[in-house]
Structures are given as structure tokens and as C-alpha cells.
């Protein structure tokens, strides 16, 4: 699936934004807290607030739709949307370096709606953020052909790195040979699985290892930590 048409909608919003709208930013809300630091990096005078009080709402359009004029989808213009569980779309599209950079660009354009006199500043700050992300992407290269992982959170990063993901769930132990993985091996996850599943996996010499998103304040820091964990772990088996 493609999201390119979304960029035209965002441009339309920029052109059609009312000239009478008060050009100031009081506060913003981001539905993913790990995105909030990029808004304040783009506009240091902005402040994070609750959704109801925010002047601007940044939201993930793969998860929900917002009809409010102050709400903006930061996933517009992104490329392939991966499949998730139960044939739904995988909503974690900003969790790779390239798409995170696109989200930053989108938010910079939204900020320019409110402060058009600062548009060049936002564009330049977004460019510097994208440059930093590309440097971090190079440093985070994963030289492995496959990785054992649970859930959907890591899918976009692994695809960006050219790494095949082998999904692990409670039925994995019945198809492990088909996956071509020889234990012992670690299993990448955001949080440890239920105790019975964890015990079953450990019995078959698969050891879940969590990189918890809640321990990070920025998306890029989480991505770097995941890459480092995979590079130095045994997520491809023996």
C-alpha cells in the first residue's frame, strides 16, 4: 500500500489554511510520546500538553482518523505499509529511520501553517534532523540475514536494514525447523511474553530479550538500541 497521495492533501491544507488563523503555537499533543521531542526541536517555543488542551494534535493515521481542524496525520506521504496482525495494517510505520525523517518533515510543514514567517527555519531544522537520522542509520546497519522477533514493532526497521524477520509466537516451536534457525537463540521483543510461553520457548532454548520502548524518549534512540542489541546478540541462532 502507498501513502504518497497524502502529501498532496498536506500541501492542500497548507495552501488552504485560513489567513485569519492566529499565527502562534501554544501547545501540541503527539499520540506517540517518542515523537514529541522532534516537535520541540523544530519549534523550541512549543510545549507538550494533553490532547484536549492542545492547539495542534499530531496523530498516526494508520491507527485512527481525526476530523478536527487542529489534527494532522504525521504518516502522510510514507511508502509501503506493512501487513500486521489479523490482516490489519502495521501501524508502527515511523519506526525506521527513513519514515521517521518523513514524519519530521510533515510536522515541520504543519508548524509552518501556524508560523509561516518561520517556515524556512522549520525546513532547515527538519533537514538537519534528517541528516542526523541518515548518519545513525548507517551506524545501525545490521549484518545478519534473519532475526527472531515477536510482535510488529520491529518490522519496519528490520525491512529497512534488509533483514528477514522470523516471527515467534506460541506455535513457533512446532515450525522451528522450517525457519532454518538452530538454537540456542535469542528472541527480540518489546516486552517479555506471558510466563507459560516464555517457559516453553526457554525449554526449546529460545530466550526472549526485551528492548522496552517505554525506556526511551525519542524514536531514534529506540531504533539505535534495537540495532545494537541485534548486532551483539544471537537473534539468528547458532
C-alpha positions as CSV (number, residue, x, y, z in Angstrom):
1,X,0.0,0.0,0.0
2,X,1.2,3.5,-0.7
3,X,0.7,6.7,1.2
4,X,2.1,9.1,-1.4
5,X,-1.3,10.7,-2.1
6,X,-1.3,12.0,1.5
7,X,1.4,14.6,0.6
8,X,-0.9,16.3,-1.8
9,X,-3.5,16.5,0.9
10,X,-1.0,18.1,3.3
11,X,0.0,20.6,0.6
12,X,-3.6,21.4,0.1
13,X,-4.0,22.1,3.8
14,X,-1.0,24.4,3.7
15,X,-2.4,26.4,0.8
16,X,-5.9,26.5,2.1
17,X,-5.1,27.3,5.7
18,X,-7.1,30.4,6.8
19,X,-5.0,33.6,6.7
20,X,-7.1,34.8,9.7
21,X,-5.9,32.0,11.9
22,X,-3.8,33.2,14.8
23,X,-0.1,32.5,14.0
24,X,1.1,31.3,17.3
25,X,1.8,27.9,18.9
26,X,0.7,27.4,22.5
27,X,0.9,23.7,22.8
28,X,0.8,20.4,21.0
29,X,-0.1,16.8,21.6
30,X,1.5,13.7,19.9
31,X,-0.1,10.3,20.2
32,X,3.3,8.7,20.3
33,X,5.3,10.4,23.1
34,X,8.6,9.4,21.4
35,X,7.8,11.9,18.7
36,X,7.3,14.9,21.0
37,X,11.0,15.8,21.2
38,X,11.1,16.4,17.5
39,X,8.3,19.0,17.7
40,X,10.2,20.9,20.3
41,X,13.4,20.6,18.3
42,X,11.6,22.1,15.3
43,X,9.9,24.8,17.4
44,X,11.6,25.3,20.8
45,X,8.9,27.6,22.0
46,X,6.2,24.9,21.7
47,X,5.1,23.0,24.7
48,X,3.7,19.5,25.1
49,X,0.2,19.2,26.6
50,X,-2.8,16.9,26.9
51,X,-4.9,16.2,23.8
52,X,-7.9,18.3,24.9
53,X,-5.9,21.4,25.6
54,X,-3.5,21.2,22.6
55,X,-3.5,23.7,19.8
56,X,-2.1,21.1,17.5
57,X,-2.7,17.4,17.5
58,X,-0.2,15.1,15.7
59,X,-1.7,11.6,15.2
60,X,-1.0,8.3,13.4
61,X,-3.5,8.0,10.5
62,X,-2.9,4.2,10.4
63,X,-4.4,3.9,13.8
64,X,-7.2,6.4,13.7
65,X,-8.9,9.2,11.8
66,X,-9.3,12.7,13.2
67,X,-11.8,15.2,11.8
68,X,-10.7,18.2,13.9
69,X,-9.1,21.1,12.0
70,X,-6.2,21.2,14.6
71,X,-5.4,17.5,14.0
72,X,-2.7,16.4,11.5
73,X,-1.6,12.9,10.4
74,X,2.2,12.6,10.5
75,X,2.2,9.4,8.4
76,X,1.2,11.2,5.2
77,X,3.4,10.6,2.2
78,X,5.1,7.5,3.5
79,X,5.8,4.5,1.3
80,X,4.9,0.9,1.8
81,X,2.6,0.0,4.7
82,X,3.4,-3.5,6.0
83,X,0.8,-6.0,7.0
84,X,0.1,-6.5,10.6
85,X,-1.8,-9.0,12.7
86,X,-5.3,-10.2,11.6
87,X,-4.7,-8.7,8.1
88,X,-4.7,-5.2,9.6
89,X,-2.1,-2.5,8.7
90,X,1.1,-2.5,10.8
91,X,0.8,1.0,12.5
92,X,4.5,1.3,13.5
93,X,5.5,2.9,10.2
94,X,7.6,5.7,11.8
95,X,9.8,3.1,13.5
96,X,12.6,3.2,10.9
97,X,15.0,6.0,10.1
98,X,13.6,7.0,6.7
99,X,10.0,7.1,7.7
100,X,10.9,9.0,10.9
101,X,12.5,11.6,8.8
102,X,9.3,11.9,6.7
103,X,7.3,12.4,9.9
104,X,9.6,15.2,10.9
105,X,9.1,16.8,7.5
106,X,5.3,16.6,7.9
107,X,5.4,18.1,11.3
108,X,7.6,20.9,10.1
109,X,5.1,21.8,7.4
110,X,2.3,21.8,9.9
111,X,4.2,24.2,12.2
112,X,4.7,26.5,9.2
113,X,0.9,26.8,9.0
114,X,0.9,28.4,12.3
115,X,4.1,30.4,11.9
116,X,4.6,31.0,8.2
117,X,7.3,33.6,8.9
118,X,9.4,30.7,10.5
119,X,8.8,28.3,7.6
120,X,12.5,28.4,6.5
121,X,13.7,27.8,10.0
122,X,11.5,24.7,10.3
123,X,12.6,23.4,6.9
124,X,16.3,23.8,7.9
125,X,15.8,22.2,11.3
126,X,14.0,19.3,9.6
127,X,16.9,18.9,7.1
128,X,19.4,18.7,10.0
129,X,17.3,16.1,11.8
130,X,17.0,14.0,8.6
131,X,20.8,14.3,8.1
132,X,21.4,13.1,11.7
133,X,18.9,10.2,11.2
134,X,20.7,9.1,8.0
135,X,24.1,9.0,9.8
136,X,22.5,7.0,12.6
137,X,21.0,4.6,10.0
138,X,24.5,3.9,8.6
139,X,25.9,3.3,12.0
140,X,23.0,1.0,12.9
141,X,23.5,-1.4,9.9
142,X,22.7,-5.0,10.9
143,X,24.8,-7.6,9.1
144,X,22.5,-10.5,9.7
145,X,20.3,-12.3,7.2
146,X,17.4,-13.1,9.7
147,X,16.3,-12.2,13.2
148,X,13.8,-13.9,15.5
149,X,11.3,-11.4,16.8
150,X,7.9,-11.2,18.5
151,X,5.2,-8.7,17.6
152,X,5.1,-6.0,14.9
153,X,7.1,-3.1,16.4
154,X,10.4,-4.1,14.7
155,X,9.1,-4.9,11.2
156,X,9.8,-1.6,9.5
157,X,13.4,-1.3,11.0
158,X,14.3,-4.9,10.0
159,X,12.9,-4.3,6.5
160,X,14.9,-1.1,6.2
161,X,18.0,-3.0,7.2
162,X,17.4,-5.8,4.7
163,X,16.9,-8.3,7.5
164,X,14.3,-11.1,7.3
165,X,12.1,-11.3,10.3
166,X,11.2,-14.8,11.6
167,X,8.0,-14.3,13.7
168,X,7.9,-16.1,17.0
169,X,4.6,-16.9,18.8
170,X,3.3,-19.9,20.8
171,X,3.2,-22.0,17.7
172,X,6.8,-21.3,16.6
173,X,8.2,-24.4,18.4
174,X,6.3,-26.6,16.0
175,X,7.8,-25.0,12.9
176,X,11.2,-24.0,14.1
177,X,13.0,-26.4,11.7
178,X,11.3,-24.9,8.7
179,X,12.6,-21.5,9.8
180,X,16.1,-22.7,9.5
181,X,17.2,-21.5,12.9
182,X,19.4,-23.6,15.1
183,X,19.0,-23.0,18.9
184,X,20.1,-21.6,21.2
185,X,18.9,-18.3,20.1
186,X,17.5,-15.0,21.4
187,X,14.1,-13.6,20.5
188,X,13.7,-9.9,20.1
189,X,10.6,-8.4,21.8
190,X,9.3,-5.2,23.3
191,X,8.1,-6.9,26.5
192,X,8.6,-10.4,27.8
193,X,5.8,-12.8,26.8
194,X,3.4,-14.5,29.2
195,X,5.2,-16.7,31.6
196,X,3.9,-20.0,30.1
197,X,5.1,-19.0,26.6
198,X,8.4,-17.8,27.9
199,X,8.9,-21.1,29.7
200,X,8.1,-23.1,26.6
201,X,10.5,-21.1,24.5
202,X,13.2,-21.4,27.0
203,X,12.7,-25.1,27.2
204,X,13.4,-25.2,23.5
205,X,16.4,-22.9,24.0
206,X,14.8,-19.7,22.7
207,X,15.4,-16.8,25.1
208,X,13.2,-13.7,24.8
209,X,15.1,-10.5,25.3
210,X,13.2,-7.2,25.6
211,X,14.1,-3.7,24.3
212,X,11.4,-1.7,26.1
213,X,10.1,1.4,24.1
214,X,9.0,3.0,27.4
215,X,12.6,3.4,28.5
216,X,13.3,5.8,25.6
217,X,12.3,9.4,24.9
218,X,13.0,9.6,21.2
219,X,12.2,7.2,18.3
220,X,15.8,7.3,17.0
221,X,17.2,6.3,20.4
222,X,15.0,3.3,20.5
223,X,15.9,2.3,16.9
224,X,19.6,2.6,17.7
225,X,19.2,0.5,20.8
226,X,17.3,-2.2,18.9
227,X,20.0,-2.3,16.2
228,X,22.8,-2.6,18.8
229,X,21.0,-5.3,20.7
230,X,20.6,-7.3,17.5
231,X,24.1,-6.8,16.3
232,X,25.6,-8.1,19.6
233,X,23.1,-10.8,20.4
234,X,22.3,-14.2,19.0
235,X,19.0,-13.5,17.3
236,X,19.8,-15.6,14.3
237,X,20.6,-18.8,16.2
238,X,23.8,-20.7,16.4
